[in-house]
Amino acid sequence: MRSICFLLLLCAGFAGQAQGLPSNEEFLNEVSSRIDDSVEAHYLVVGADTCRFEKFDYDEWVKYYLEETVPLTTLNELAYKVHVTKTPYYWRQDKLKHAVCITAKTADSLLALPSGSRVYSISRPYFTDDGQYAVMDMNVMYRPVPVYAFTLLFHRTPKGWQQIGMKQNAGPID
């Protein structure tokens, strides 16, 4: 009887985990309208950037950057995942709805134009084990305005992923 209960719990855990977390591209597709809704498609550097959320000042985030209370254990879990996951990630164009993947060299070419092209370099998202929170970095590069860099924190709600925190890491950078 114990083995049957254990097996059922194990199966339920795997089933919940498999359907709980979106793919990186599914997540980006859902939150991309929050990135910039003024254009239909975004230029996205195909090699995902790194996330800066390895170290954070909890009091600073609570005071200035969070729109809702987030447990310290949740923020620590996200920081740990950012710290230990160093494998490169490349966005999959065939899975993205609102982004056109380009190389870093193409991004440099576009940014050299005076047209005001916008290029984004975005880290892969990092999720809590329960699939309720995610963090990612976003760099916005466009001309004639310089680069801006942000760390974004999201919470999954019944209405979908909602941005609940944003910290500007840099900008403008000439």
C-alpha positions in Angstrom: 0.0 0.0 0.0 2.8 2.4 0.9 4.5 1.8 -2.5 1.3 2.6 -4.3 0.9 5.8 -2.4 4.5 6.7 -3.0 4.2 6.0 -6.7 1.0 8.1 -7.0 2.6 11.0 -5.2 5.7 10.7 -7.4 3.6 10.7 -10.6 1.5 13.6 -9.3 4.7 15.6 -8.6 6.1 15.0 -12.1 2.8 15.8 -13.7 2.5 19.1 -11.8 6.0 20.0 -12.5 5.7 19.2 -16.2 2.6 21.4 -16.7 3.6 24.0 -14.2 6.5 25.8 -15.9 6.3 27.4 -19.4 9.1 27.1 -21.8 11.4 30.1 -21.9 9.8 31.1 -25.3 6.3 30.7 -24.0 7.1 32.9 -21.0 8.7 35.6 -23.3 5.7 35.4 -25.6 3.3 36.1 -22.8 5.3 39.0 -21.2 6.6 40.6 -24.4 3.7 43.0 -24.6 4.9 44.5 -21.3 8.4 45.0 -22.8 7.3 47.4 -25.6 3.8 47.5 -27.0 4.6 50.3 -29.5 6.0 47.9 -32.1 4.6 44.6 -33.5 7.9 42.7 -33.4 11.1 43.2 -31.5 14.7 42.5 -32.5 16.1 40.0 -30.0 19.7 39.0 -29.7 19.6 35.2 -30.2 22.1 34.4 -27.5 20.4 35.1 -24.1 22.1 37.6 -21.9 23.0 36.8 -18.3 20.8 37.7 -15.4 22.1 40.0 -12.6 19.8 38.7 -9.9 22.5 36.5 -8.2 22.9 39.1 -5.4 20.3 41.5 -4.3 19.6 43.8 -1.4 16.3 42.6 0.0 15.5 45.9 1.9 16.2 47.9 -1.3 13.9 45.6 -3.4 11.1 45.9 -0.8 11.5 49.6 -0.4 11.8 50.7 -4.1 11.2 47.9 -6.6 8.5 45.5 -5.5 4.8 46.1 -6.0 3.7 43.3 -3.7 5.3 41.4 -0.8 7.5 38.5 -1.9 8.9 36.1 0.7 12.7 36.3 1.2 12.9 32.6 0.6 11.4 33.1 -2.9 13.9 35.8 -3.8 16.7 33.6 -2.5 15.5 30.6 -4.6 15.5 32.8 -7.7 19.0 34.2 -6.9 20.3 30.7 -6.3 19.0 29.5 -9.7 20.5 32.4 -11.5 23.8 31.7 -9.7 24.0 28.0 -10.5 22.6 28.0 -14.1 25.5 29.2 -16.3 24.8 27.2 -19.4 24.3 29.4 -22.5 20.8 29.7 -23.8 19.8 30.6 -27.4 16.3 31.7 -28.1 14.3 29.6 -30.6 12.9 31.7 -33.4 10.3 29.1 -34.3 8.7 29.4 -30.9 8.7 33.2 -30.6 5.6 35.2 -31.7 6.8 38.8 -31.3 10.5 38.7 -31.7 12.9 38.5 -34.6 16.1 36.8 -33.5 19.3 38.4 -34.8 23.0 37.9 -34.1 25.1 40.4 -32.0 26.8 41.5 -35.2 23.5 42.3 -36.8 22.4 44.1 -33.7 25.5 46.3 -33.9 24.6 47.1 -37.6 21.1 48.0 -36.8 22.1 50.2 -33.9 24.5 52.1 -36.2 21.5 53.3 -38.2 19.9 56.6 -37.2 16.5 55.0 -37.6 15.8 54.4 -34.0 15.9 50.6 -34.2 15.3 48.9 -31.0 17.2 45.7 -30.1 16.7 43.7 -26.9 19.1 41.4 -25.2 17.1 39.3 -22.7 18.3 36.7 -20.2 16.4 33.4 -20.1 13.7 33.5 -17.3 14.4 31.7 -14.0 11.4 30.1 -12.3 10.8 29.1 -8.7 10.1 25.4 -8.2 6.4 26.0 -7.6 6.2 27.9 -10.9 4.7 31.0 -9.2 7.6 33.5 -9.7 10.1 34.3 -12.4 13.0 36.7 -12.8 14.9 37.8 -15.9 17.0 40.7 -17.2 16.3 42.9 -20.1 18.7 45.3 -21.9 17.1 47.8 -24.3 19.4 49.1 -26.9 18.3 51.7 -29.4 19.5 54.9 -31.1 19.6 57.8 -30.7 18.9 57.0 -27.0 21.5 54.8 -25.2 21.2 51.4 -23.5 19.0 50.7 -20.5 19.2 47.6 -18.3 16.5 46.2 -16.0 15.8 43.2 -13.8 12.2 42.2 -13.9 10.3 40.1 -11.4 7.0 38.3 -12.3 4.3 36.6 -10.3 1.9 34.1 -11.9 -1.7 35.0 -11.3 -5.0 33.6 -12.6 -4.8 36.3 -15.3 -1.3 35.2 -16.3 2.2 36.5 -15.6 2.2 39.9 -14.0 5.3 42.1 -13.5 5.6 42.9 -9.8 9.0 44.3 -9.7 11.5 46.2 -11.8 14.9 47.5 -11.0 16.9 49.7 -13.4 20.5 48.4 -13.3 21.9 50.8 -15.8 21.0 53.6 -18.2 21.4 55.6 -20.1 24.8 54.4 -21.2 26.4 56.1 -24.1 
